[in-house]
Every structure is written in C-alpha cells, then in structure tokens.
Amino acid sequence: MNVQPTNGRLSMLSRTIALASQRGLVAGLAAVAVAANASHAFANSIIPYANLSSSPLNIPQWSGQFTFLNYGGPWTVARGDPALTRVALEAQTQGLLTPTWNAPNFIEPVESVDSEWDTGLQSVLNSALTPGEAYTAAKQYYLQGNHTPLYPGEYTGMTIKPNEYYSMTGHSFYSVYEAQWGTNMIGIELGEQIIGSQAKIAYARGAAVQNGLPLFADISPWNAGFNASGTWGSTIPVFEAGQNQYTTPTNVPPAAAVFGSSSYNWNGGHSPSLLSRLWYVTWMSGFSVVVPEDCQVNFFAYTPSQASSYVAPTIFVPTNPKQRAILSPIGADAQKFMSVVDAHPNIGIPYTPFGVMVGQYSGFGGYDTFPAPWDYLQPHLGDRETELFWNTVFPNSMAVGEVLPSNQANESTNLVAGPYGDTFDTVLSNASHATLAAFPTLTLVGNITFTPTLVSELETYVEDGGVLSVSYEQSLALGGTWTKIQALGKTNVYGFSASEPPPTSPDTARWTNPASVWGMTPSQIAQIEATDQLQPYELYFESQVQNLFNGLAKTYLPVRVNGNVEYLINRTSKGWVITLVNDLGVTKLAYDPVQLDTTDAQSVAVTLTDGQQLLQAQEWVTGSALIPNGNTVSITVPAGEVRILDLVTTAPVPEPASLLIILAGLLPVITRGFRGEAGYEWARRLQSQRLRKLGGN
C-alpha cells in the first residue's frame, strides 16, 4: 500500500498565509481565517455533527419519520376485506406497525410496475453487448415501465399521485441506476435468498446520497432449499398458536414444496431472528420505509386444523373485538421492534465515512451470476475485485466459492460481522463534487473509465483534503495523471503492485455462478463448489484491502468495537448511537425449526476514539443504563439479537489549529519581516508540520 503525504489541503492556506505576509496584519488575519474554514473540510478526521447534518449524507425521509409499513397499500374498511380490516385493528392496538391507514396526510408509497425490474432484464441483455450498451439497454427497459400500480386492486379508493411511486430491485445491486433513471424512492428487497445484504444497503444508501432520495426496504421471509427428500422447494413461515420458533415443524411433502410455489410451512422460511435483525439494520441505516413482507399472515398464530393445507392460511379473526389475536414469534418481535422505534424517534444520521466509487457502466451485482457484469457479460479482473472487495469488508457475505443461492438456505451469510462496521456508501463515477466532498475517504473499485471530468473531480477531491485510494490497475490506467494527483494530497494504492502483479490470464469461468443453479441436486452443487476456491492472487488482493481499511479505520471511525458483532454508527447532536448486531448462534434451514446456540452470545466493548469524553450510556432495546469505564462501555449481546447504545459525550475540545494557522501567517511579518516567496515557504512548512501532527493517514 502506497500512502502519500498530505500536501493538497495546504494549498489554499499556504497561498493565503503568503498573502498575509504581504498585506499586513489585519487583512492577513481575515484572509487566513476564511481560508482555514474553507480548506478544513477533512482536517479533522471525524465529521462534526453540524457538517454531517447539512451534507448529502443526511438523506431525506419519505414522511418525516420512520415508517414500518404493511405491504400493498393501506388496510382500511374501504378495501372491502373484513379480515384485513381486523388485521389493521390488531396491528394498531398491539403496536405492530405504523398505522398509516389512519393518517390522512400520509402519502402512501405505491409499488410501481417497474418494481423488481431487474428480474426481467434477460429479455434485453446478452453476452455480445459492451458494458455501455448493456447500460443503455437496461435503462431503456426500465423506462418502459409506466408509473401505474403493480397491484392496482390493493389501492381501491385511493387517488394515485405521481410522487407516490417507488421502484425496487430484487437480487441485483442496480439501485444506483434506478435512482438516476427516475423514481421517487429507492427500493431494495432483502432476506429471501439474496446475498450481500450489507453491500446491497451500501449501494442503495450511496444512491440516496448521490441523488437526494429516500429509501425503502422490503424484508422477505421467503426461503428455499433441499428438503429431506432432496427436493428443492420454497417456504414461507407461519406458526400455530402455542408454537414457538424452536418447535419441530410439520413436514411439507416434497410435492407441496417445489420451486415456483411458496408453500406456507410451519416453521418454514427465514428465522424470526434474521427478519428482526434486518428491520433494525435498515432502520438504523436511514431507510424511511421498511416493509415486513407478508406480515398480515406471519405476525399472527393459527389453529392446528390449518396445518395440512400448505397454502396461505385463513387469517384468524376472533369473534370478540376486544379479544386480541395471538401473536406469532415474528409478530412478537415486531411488537418489540416498534416499541423501540416509538421510544427513540431520533436515531441521528448514519455515519458512513467510507465512500466507494464504481464505474457508471460497471453493472456489478446482477441477479445471481456474480461477478458477471449485467448478468451476461464476460467478467474481467475488475469485476472479480469488486466482488472480493465486498467479500472482505463484509467477510464471506458474497458467498465467493459457493453456488448461489443454495448457501442462503442456512442464513449464515445474510448478515455478517465486519471489522469496519456498516460504514460504506457506494456512488457511481458520475457523482458530483458535492457528493464526493461528503466523504472523508473515497475508494475506487473495479472497472472505471477515467474521463476528463472524473479526473478533474478526483484532483479537486484530493486537493481539498479527501483521501483517495485506487487499485493498482487503476493507477496504471491513470498513468502520469496519477502522479499529478498524488502530489496534490493523500492517496493510497491498494491491491496488486509491480512486485505482486495481477494475473495476466485469470480463470474467469471459475468466478461465475451458473445460471442453471435452480433445480440442481446437492451433489451437482458440491461438485461445482469444489472447483471454486479462492486462489493465492485472490487471497492476496483481499489481504491488501484489509491493510488499507485497517489504517483508514483507525483515523476515520469514531469508535473501536471489540467483539464479533456487526455494528452501525449514527451521529447525534449529543454523541453517538452504536447498533450492535449478533449474527451468530442462529441456524435456520428452509424446512426446519431454529437452532439456537446461546453460547454464541458476544461480549462487546465499545470505546470512543474521537477525543471526546463519554459521560453516560443507555441501551435502547432493554432500556438499561450502562456504566462507562472511562471512554469504554461493555455489554453482552445474546445470540441472534440486537443491542443499541446511546452514548452521550462532551463537546469536543477545540483544536488550536486555527490559532497556529494565524500565527503561521503572521510570524513572518512580526518577527522576520519576510515577504513574498520566503514568507510563503516558511509559513507553509510550519503549517504542514502542524497538520501532519493533527492526523490523517
């Protein structure tokens, strides 16, 4: 890794300091003060709350608050469905959802026919296209979708307005594209058999940052896998009254669970734990609307007599309106989740200092044929590096070396503990200066075309104090321009090098997940996976990504988290909110009850590293007050559960940087009488020494 010294962020200051030495004390003092503010966007490694709240990182909300929303429109008497009307009553009375059906001013987000548009791209894409041609074909396909409701019957009696629509991607990472092509809210689906949840969130949130749009997430309980008879089939979870998630389920006959049918299986689908963890993660990631898919069914328990149908059970409606419906384990988790949401409406701003840039036409993250761009194109090394990058910062989340989606049947990599937290946002290479300037660090990943406009943006970014990291191949593609960028400020080169060059003829066929995986037998899948193990050059690349972010994390993250947990960071006006997610200890197959290993509880210590003092700490889920030990607070997170720490800190002690800047500009006048270049050069050296002490990489 090649870390360059800081020069660029001094350019404006040093020029102004020279001006101060030429013009005298008063004018020089004013000029230096203005320059100090202008050039210190990244002088402090941790973004101040005031800066964060006014930056693109503070993404907009749909309705001004978080909404836990039923799928498919409002539940009202006007729908003409007494069962759903009763479900709405139960959801409101028992605190399971945000009761938007009783809020006349709430703009109901409507799923457009564009929704899950990525599943239909096979009709317009093929391997003969270039990435640019595939981008154009995908855009034209997307724009053909009219903004009409996907399920018009669900919105009976409603006036559909143009600003109500959201579009949603299924398995792909293409949210960065739909955000630019036209939508009012960026939607993604999680759960199901979708890999890389955290990377997919990073793509969606980066799209929200780049385009100023709110976020929508659909959390699907649907799961699939091989049953005891070796049949590949899909299930959705429901529960009998009195049955918990650890109860032995009623077995689904192989004929009743085949691909293409979604059989309701007692203890089928995903675990309540995974669904709950996804709710918390999307909420704390800044999503405006989160939908617990199929909640009108799986929030409630059913009678044993319905256990043999394997179809959507009839919603249980108590005859006495004062009698409450019995909640399933999923419904009980929703009730707890909403109690935490209602008690803490201000979650702060998601703290994501690590910007990631991908090529505008890269098309990474198609349906399941990772890392083939746009699903059908021949992958190149940059595509594999993109996959390995996400597989490193979110370890094993991309299921590299496994056939998709068979591995997802056990939920083990749907959410994972990452050493740097969920602190990444992904933007396209056509991002504006304002978008790039929001990130203290920017890492370029994969295949990127360096247009004159992009090069100019990168030069400005580095000169203004941003830390730019590029891959070895990207540095070669930039040629002499890269040398110029290095001279402007702080830069890194990661991945391969002249002494450890990339492979000249990588075995690309091994990378791509077979498109025909659906319906394969377990032995066929095992045979493919045996040939797709990471090679030494791939392991080396991942190690270099680790080296890069091990260094960046020490400077640009405000906390150190010790413990094997996923974590998210939110900044508030009074400190930090740290979400700890224990993704261990829960095993769930598509046909089996949850297996819980309580010994996977994680002891976690969170330490402030931003120079502030920790005054008090509270945990939101349990409501417990925590006693800090200095700047550290410790807690145990049970297997498969979430804990949220609200850390109240002192205001940071002001760094005397501004005073030193002023002195650096004035001392040449006061003590030496330097003028022109002599005063400029002396002041620049003094200030350069000071800023190096202030930190950075």
N, C-alpha and C positions, 0 to 999 in steps of 0.2 A: 504494500500500500504506500502510495506516494503522497505525503502530506506537505503542502506548500505553506510557507509563512504568510502571515497577513500583511498585505500592502494596500489593497484596493480601498478599504474603508477609511484609510487615512488621506486619500487624495483630496477630497473636498476640504477636510480640516487643515491639512498642511498648506494648501493654497491660501486658505483664509488666514492662517497664522502668519504667513508671509505678508499678506495684506495688512495685518495688524501692525507688523513691524515697520511697514512703510508709511501708514497713515496716522499712527499715534494711538494713544491710549483709549479715548472714548469711542471712536469709530471702530477701532480694532476689537474692543471689548464686545460691542454689539454684534459685529460680524462673526466673531468666534462663537458666541452663544447660539446664534442661529444655525451655524454650521454644525455645532455639537448635536443639536436636536435632529438635524436632517440626516446626519451620517451615522447615527447610532441606532438604526433600526435593529441591528443584531449585535451591538456592542455588549449588551447583557444577554447571556445565553438563554435565560428564561424569559418568555414573553410576558410583560406586565398585563394585568387584567384589563386595564383601560385600552391598551393596544389591541388585545385579543377581541374585546367586545366590539370594536369598530372595524375589525378586519373581515375578509371573506370567510375566515374560519368559523365565524359565528353565523352559521347557516340559518336561513329563515324557517319559521314554523308555519304549518298549514292553518291552524286555527288559534294561534297564540298560546296553545298549551298542548301537552302530550295527550294523544287520544288512543285508547285501547278499544278497537272498533270491531264490531261484528262484520263478517264477510257478506257482501252482496246487498248493500243498501240498508235503509232504516227498517226497524221492526215496529210497525205501527198497526193499529186496527185497520187502517186503510188498505193494508196488504191483503185483507180478507182471509188470513190464516190464523185461526184462534190458537193453534199450538205455538206458532212463533210469537204471537202476542203475549202468550203466557211466559214464554222463554224471556221476552223482554222484561216482563214484570219481575221474574226471578233474578235476571241479571242486574236490574236496578236495585231491587230490595236486598239482595245478598252481596252487592258490591263486586260484581264480576267484570263489568265493562264500563266504559264511559257512556252514559245514557244520552247519546247524541240525538236519539229519536224524540227527546223532549226539549231539545234546544232549537227553537225555530230559526235562529240566526246562523246555525252551524251549516257550513257548506259541505254537503255530503260528497266525498270523493268517489267518483264513478269509474269503474274499471272499463277502459276503452277496449274496443275490438283489437287495438294494437297490442293488448296485453299478452305476455309471453310470446311476443312476436318472434323471438329468436328461434323458437321451435319450428318455424316454417321456412327458414332460410334455405333449406335444401332445395327448394324449388327454383332458386335464382343463383346459387353458388356452385362452383365446380373447380376442380384442380387446375384448369387451364388459365384461370384468372390471375392477374397480378394483385398484390395487396391493395393498390389503389383502385383497381377495377372492382375488386370484391367489396371494398368500402362503398363505392358508388352504387353497386347493385343492392347491397344491404340497405343503404339509405333510401333508394327508390322503393324497395319493398316495404320498408317501414312507413314511408309517407303515403303509400296507397291506402293504408288503413284509415277509414273515416272515423271521426270522433263521434261515434254512436256507442251506446252501452253494449258491453259484451253480453250481458244478461238483461235485456230490456224489461222482462217481466218482474224483475226484482225491484224496479223503481216505479211501480204503479202509483199514479197520483202525484208524481214529482215533476217539477219543471227542470229539465236538464240544461245546465248552463255551460258555456264553453270553458269556463275556468274550473270546472269540477273534475276534469279528467286526469287520470294517471295512467302511465304505461308501465309495464312490468316485464322484466326478464326472468326466464326460468333458470336453466342451468348455467347460462353464459354470464360473462363479465361485461356485457355490452352496455351497461347502464351509462358509461361515459359517452356513448354515442347517442342514445335516445335523448339524453339531456340536451344535446346540441341540435338535434334534428327537430325537436318540438314535442314538449309535454309540459304539463303544469305541476307534476310531482313525479319524482324519480322512484320507481318501484322495483323491488327485488323480492324474490322468493328464497327462503332459507328452510332448513330442515329437509324433508323429503329425502332424496338420495343425492343431494347437492354437496359438492366438496368445497373446501376452501372458504368457509363462511367468513372468516376474518378478512381474507384478501378481497372477497367479494364486497364486504362492507367498505373496505378501503377504496375500492373503485367507485362505489356509489357515493360515498361521502365526498371523495375528491371531485366527482361530477357536480355535486351540490355546491361545493366551494367554487368551482370554476364557472358555474352557470347561475348561481344565486337562486337555487330551487330547493324546496323542502323534500323530505324523504319519507317513503312508505315501505313497510316490510310485511310480507305475508309469511307467517310461520306455519309450515305444513307438517301435520302429524303423520303423513303417509310414509310408509316404509315398505321395503320389499326384500326378498331373499329366498334362499332354498329352504323348503320345509323338510320334515323328516323323510319324506318320500322322494326327495331330490327334485321337487317341482319348484320352479321359480315363480313366485306369485307376490301379490301386493296386499297389504292390510292397513286398516285404519283403526286406532284404538277406541274401544268403548269398555265400560265396566258395569257389572251388575251391582245392585245395592248390596252393601256389605263387603264388596270385593276391593282389595287394595292392589297396588301395582306389583306386589310380590306373590300374588295368588297364582296357583297353577291354572293356566287358561284352558278353555275348551278348545280342543284341537280343530283346526279348519281342515276339512277334507281336501286333498290335493286338487280335485276338480273345481273346488269353490274358490281357490286362490291361484289364479293364473295371471300372467302379465296382461295388462289391459283391463282387468277388473279390480275394483277396490273393495274387497270384502271387509265388512266390519267384524273384527275379531276381538273377542275378549282378551285383553292384554296384547293386542296386535300393535302395529305401528311403532312410533317412537315413544321413548320413556317420558313420563311427566317431567322428570328432571331436565332432560335436554330441552324440551319445549319451554320450560320456565327459564332456564339459563339464556335461551335465545331472546326471550322477552326482555330480560334485564339488560342484556348486551346491546340490543337495538335501542332500547330506551336511553341508556347512558351514552350511546354513540350519537345521539342527537336526532333520531328518527322522530318525525312528527306523528305519524300514524303507524301503529302496529296491529296487525290482524291475527288473532289466534284462529287459524282456519278450522272450519267445522265445529266451532265452539257451541253452536246450537245443538249439537249432538253430544260431543265428548265432554262437555262441562257437567253433565248430569248422569246419574246412575239409572239403570234399567232393571226390569223384572227378569227373573231367571227364565220365564217362559219364552222370552225373545232370543234366547241364546242359540237356537238352532237355525236361525234364518240366514245368517251371514250376509245380510243386506242391511241397509240403513234402518235401524230400529225406530219404531214409533216413539216420538217424544213423550215422555211420561208427564201427564198433566194431572196433578192432584185435584180431586173434586172440590175440596175445601180451599177457597182462595187464600185463606190465612195459613194453610199448611205449606211449608216450604219444601221444594223439591230437594231430594238428596243429591249432594254434590259428588262427582267422581273425584279421584285423586288429581286429575287435571283441573277440574273446577275449583277444588280446594286451593291448589297452587295459584290459580288466577285470583281468587279472593285475597290471598296473602299479598300477591304482587300489587293489586290495586290499592290495598291498604297502605303499602309503602309509597306508591305513586302519589296518592292523595295527601299523604302526610308531608311529602317533600316535593312540592311543585317546582322548586328552583334547583335544577341539577348542575347549574353552571354551564360552561362551554367546553365541549370535548377538546382535549389538549393533544394536538397531533403535529408535533414539530417536524416530523419526517415526511417531507413531500417526495413523491415518487413520480417521475415522468416516464410515460410510454409513448411510442410513436403514434401519430394520428391515424395511420393506416395499419397499425400492427395487428389488430383483430385478435388479440390473445384472449383465451378463455371462452372457447366455443361451447358446444353442447356437452360432449364428453370426450372428444378426440384430442385432449391436451397432448402436446402443446401446438398442434397444427393450427396455424393462423386461419381465422374464418372457417374453421372446421374442416376444410377440404384442401387447403394449400399445403405444399411441401414445407415442413418446418425447417428452419435454419438454426444455427447455434444461438442466435439472439433470442429465439423463441424458447429454446430449452433453458437458457439462462434466466429468462423471466420466470419460468416455472420453478427453477431451482432457487431463485431469489425468494419467492413467497414460501417455498418449502423450508427455507432457512429461518426467516424471521418469524414464521409461524410453523414450528417444526412438525414435519410429516403431515401437514394439513392438506397438501396437494396430492397425497396418495401416490407419489412417484414410486414406480416399481410395482404398482398394483393395478389390476384391471378394474376399471370403473364401470358401473357403480357398485360392484359386488362387495367391496370392502365396507361400504357405508351401512350395510345391514347391521353392523355392530356398534355404530355411533361413535367409535373410538376417536375418529379424527374430525368430527364435525366442528367441534371447538377444541382448541388446544392451548396449553400454557406456552407463551412466547417470552423470551428473555427481555424483550424491549417493549412489551405491552402492546395493546391495540392502539398504536400511536402513529399510524401511517395513513396518508391520503394519496390517491392516485389521480394525476391530471394528464391530459393529452399534451402533445408537443406544440399545440397552437394556443396554449394558455397565455393569458395576458400578463403584462408586467405586474398589475395589482395582485393577481392570483399568485404568481411566483413569489412576490415580495412578502406574502403572508407566512412563508415557511422559512425558518432559520437555516434549514438544510434541504437540499434538493439532490436526489439520486436518480440518475438516468439509467433506465433498464431496457434491455432488448434492442430491437432494430429501430433506429431513429434516423430520419433524413434531416441533415443539418442545413436547412435553408438559411439564406442571409438574415431573414427576420428572426429565426430562432437563435442564430449565433449572436446577433445583437442583443437579444433578450438575456442570453446567458452571460454575456460580457457585463451588462448592466447589473444583473443579479449579483455577480461576484464582486464587482466594484463597489456595490452598496453594502457589502459585508456578508452576503449569504455564502454558505459552504456548499460548493458544488462537487459532486462525486460522479465520475463516469467510469464505464468499464474500459478495460484495456483496448478492446477493439474500437470503441467509440473514440478514444483518444487518438488512435491511428487514423480513423476516418476524418477527424478534425484537422490533422496534420499541423502545419505551422500556426493555425488559429488556436490550437490548444496551448501552445507555448505562450501566445499572447494572453489568453485567458488566465493561465497560471500566474502571470506577472501581475495580474490585477488584484489578487486576493487569495483566499483559502480554497484549495482544491485537493481532491483525492483521486487516485486511480485505483480501482479495485478489480478483483478477478485475476485474470491471467497477466503475464508480463513477458518481457523479452527472454528471461531465463526460464519461465514456465509458460511457453506459448500455448495457445488453444489448439485443439486438434484440427488438422487440415481436411480430413475426410471423416467427420463423425458419423456414427452408425445411426442415422436418423430414423430408420424403420423401427428400431427398438423403442424409440421415445413414444410413439403414437399409440394411444389406446384404440383397440379395434372397434370399428363402428358396429360390428355384429355381436357385441357382447351380450345383448339381451337374448336370453334363451340358451346360452352356453351352459354346459354341465360344469360342476365343480372341478372335475379333473381337467377339462379343457382350460379353464381359467388358471388353475395351478400350473399347468404346463407353460402358459404364456408368461406368468409372473416369474417363473424360474429363470427366464432369459432376460428379464428387465431389471437387473440390479445396477445400482449406481457404479459407474466406472471411476478409476482414480482421478481423471481430469474433472469429473463432475463433483466428486468429494472435495477436490482442491478448490474449485470455484466456491462451493458452499462455505468452506473454511475462510476464504477471503472476504465473503460477505459478513461473516461473523466478526472478523477482525475489524472491518470498517465500522460496524454498528456498536461493537464493544467500546470503541473510542468515542463515537458520537453520543452514545447514551450517557456516558459519564458527564458530558458537558451540557446536553440539551434536555435531559429529563430531570424534573424537579424532585423526584423521589427514587429511592432504591428499594426494590421489593425482593426480599429474601424468602423464598418458598416456592414450591412447584405449582403455581397458580397462574391462570390468565388474569391480566389486570388492565383496567382502563383508567385514564386520568381525566378529570374535569376540573377546570379552574373556576373558582367563585370569587366574589369581591372580598371575601374574608379568609380565603385559603384554598384548600383543595378537597375534592371528593375522589376517593380512590375505590374503585369497584374491584373486588377480588372474586374470581370465579374458579371453583374447584371442579375441573373437568374429569377428575379421576374417580374411580370407585363405583361407577355405574356401567353395567354391561346390559345391553338390550338387543335381542335379535327380533326379527320381524314377527316371529310366532311364539315367543317365549316371554315369561314374566321378567321383570327387572331383577338382576342380581346386584345386590349392594354390598360392597366391601367397606365396612366402616373404618377399617384400619388405614384407608387411604385419606383420612382426614389430614389436612395440611396445616402445620404451624407456620404462620407467616409473620414476618417483621417488616414494617414499612417505616423507612427513615427519610425525613426531609433532607434534601441536599441543596436547597435553593438559597441558603443563607438566612432564612427566617427561623424564628423560634416557634415551636409547637406549643400552643397554650392549652388546648383541650381537644378531645376527640370523642365522637359518638358514632355508634354503629346503627344504621337505619333499619335493617331487617329485623333485628331482635330488640331494638330500642335501648341497647345497653350503652352506658357511659364507659369509656375506656380511660385508663390512667397512663399517660405518656411517661416514658423513661427517657428524659432528655428530649431529643428530637425523634425518638422511635416509639412506635406503638405496635404491640403484638396482639395477635388474635389467632384462634383456631377456626378454620373453615371446614365444616364437615364435608364428607364425600358427596359430590353432585350438588352442592349448594352454593349460595352467593352471600357475600357479606359486603356492605358498603360503608366505608369510613369517611366521616365528615371531619376534616382536620381544620381547626381554626388556628391561624398563625398571627404573629405580629406583622406589622407593616415592615417591609424590608428596610434595613439601614441604608441610606443613600450612599452610593459610592462617591468618593471625592473626585471622580473622573473629570467632571465639568470644571472644577477649580484648577486641576492640573492642566487641563486644556488651555484655560485662560492664561495661567502662568507661563505655559509653554509659548504662548503667543506674545506675552508682554515682557518676559525677561530679556529677550534680545534688545528691546527698546530701553528698558530701565537700567540694566547692568552692563550691557556690552555695546549698545549703540549700533548693533548690526543693522544692515539694510540689504534689501534685495535678496539675492540667492543665498548669501551667507546666513542671514537670519532665518530664511526659509528652511535651509538644510539643517541647521542646529535645532530648530523647533521641531522639525519632522522627526529627527532621531529621538528626541526626548519623548515626544508623544508616542512614537512607535514602541519604545521600551515600556511605557505605561500600559498600553493596550495589550501587549503580549502578556503582561502580568495579570490583566483582568480576565484572561481565559480564552477559551476557544480551542480548536484543535490544531 
